[in-house]
Amino acid sequence: MNILWDFDGTLFDTYPAMARRFSSYFLRGKPIDPLEAMAQMKHSFRRAFEYYGLPVEESFKKLRDFELQIPPQDTPPFPFVQDVLKKAQLNVIVTHKSRLSVQTILAHYGMDAYFREMITGDDGFKRKPDPESYQYMHQKYHIDLVIGDREIDLIPARALGIKTCAFRNPSLDADYH
């Protein structure tokens, strides 16, 4: 089986660490509820920036630096993810995260060898839920399943007729949960 994975919130538990640091980095320490910040980020960073009244485009430019300030040991892989990676014939990643951030985390946990290719926010593809990056991966590798934790991870797969698996989010419309 050829699997396309989302990164944040699917392969690695990154949202708690990002939510804890969101206020100090983007809001100059203004007190916020980390659970509320995490809920906004899980929907999308655009939504989080808008929710907290931040300039969206300027905030997106700062996002790469923000990601790199979070130590990899604060972003562990989810339990049993490696078991699934080992059983798949092929694994690829599509994420908005920076390539350096993804490579740093994968290398820290010794998981980089599981992935044939990745598309990151640095590669010039349109952001999810636009299907452009998924279409590229599907044409190249014939993807059988897309695994993601957010609606924007699954929308492009459905548009291309690829089976979907909602990870840790039973409220999403997906073929598997």
N, C-alpha and C positions, 0 to 999 in steps of 0.2 A: 504494500500500500504506500502511495506517495502522499505525504502530508505537508500542507502549508500551515505554518504556525504563526500566530501573533506572538509578540514578545512580552510586553508589560501586562501583568495580570493573567497570563496564560502559561508561559514557560517559567517565569520568575515572579516572585511576590514583591514587586517593586513599589506598588502604590502606597503602602504604609510609610516607607522611608521618604517617598516624594511628598506625601501629605504632611509629614512632620517638619519638613524643611521648606515647604511652600511659603509660609508666612515670612520667615526670616529672609528668604531670597527675593521674593516678588513684592512683599507688602511691608518691607522694612520693619519686621517684627510685630506688626499689628496683630493682636490676639485674634485667632480664629479657631473654630472647632475642626481639629484634624479629620474627624469622620465626615464632616460636611465637605471639606476640601477634597477628600478622597472620593466622595460620591460625585462631585463635580468633575474631577479629573477622569474618573472611570467613564463618564459619558463622553467627554472629550476635553482636551486642554483648551480649545477655543471656548467652550462653555465655561470652564473654570475662570479663564481670563475675563470673560464678559461678566460673570457672576460677581467677581471681586472688583469690577470697574477698571480693569487694567487695559491699556492700549494693546489690542490683539496682535498686530503685526510686530510691534516692538517687543512684546513679550515672547512671541515665537522665536525671534532672533536670540533672545537670552536663554531659551530652553536648552540648547546644546551645552552651554556652560553649566547650567543648573544640573543637568543629568550627570555630568562628569564630576561634580562635587559630592555625589553620593557614593560612599565606599561600596565596592561589590559585596563585601561581607554583610551589608545591610539589605541586600536584595537576593535572598536565597531562592533556589529552584523549588518549585512545588513538589511535595512528596510524590513519588512514583512516575514523574514525568520522564525520567531517564529510562525507566522500564519500557515506556511506550516508544521513545526514540529508538531504543535498541531493536524493537520488533518491526519498525517501519522499514520498508525498502529504501525510502528516500525521504529526507526532511529538508524543508526550506523555510525561511523566515521572511515575512513582510511586516515591517514596523515603521513607525514614524520616528523612532529613536535614532540618534546618531550612530554611524558605523563604529566609531571609536568606543562609544559607551557599550554597545552590544558586544563588540569583540573583547572588551575588558572584562565584562561579566562572564561571558562564555569561557574565556581563558582561565579566569579565577576558579571556576568550578570544573575545569577540565572537560567542558562539553562542546568545544568548538568543532571537534571531529565528527559530530553527529550531523552537521549541516552541509549540504552540497553548495547552497548559494543563499544569499540574503539580499533583500532589497531594504534599504534604510531610508530615512528622511534625507540623506545626503545624495541620493541617486537621481533626483530630478523627476520622479514619477509624481503624478497627482496624488494628493492625500486620500486615504480611505474616507468615505466609502466609494470613491471612484474606482471602477474595476480595472483600470489600466495596469497596475502592477500584478494583480492576480492573473489577468489575461496573459501577460508576458510569461509568468511562471507556469501557467496551465499549458500554453503552447509548447513550452520548452520541455516540461516534465510530466505532462498529463497528470495533474493533481487529482487524487481520489477523494480527499477530505480536507476541509479547512477547520481549524480549531481556534477559537477566539473567545474572549470573555465579554465583548461588547457588540452591540448591534452593528456598529460600523465595520467590525471584522467579518461579519457574516453576510451583509448585504451584497458585497461584490461576488461572493461565492454563489449565492442564489441567482444573481444575474447571469452567471456563466453556467448554471446547471450543475454545480459541484455540491456534493453532500457537505453538510455542516455539523459541527459539534460545538455546543455552547458549554464553555468551561466555567464552572462555579457560578452559573447564572441561569437558573431554571426558568426565568421569565422570558428569555429570548425565544423567538421562533427558530427552531433548529431541528435537523433530522435526529440528532442525538444530544443527550445532555450528560 
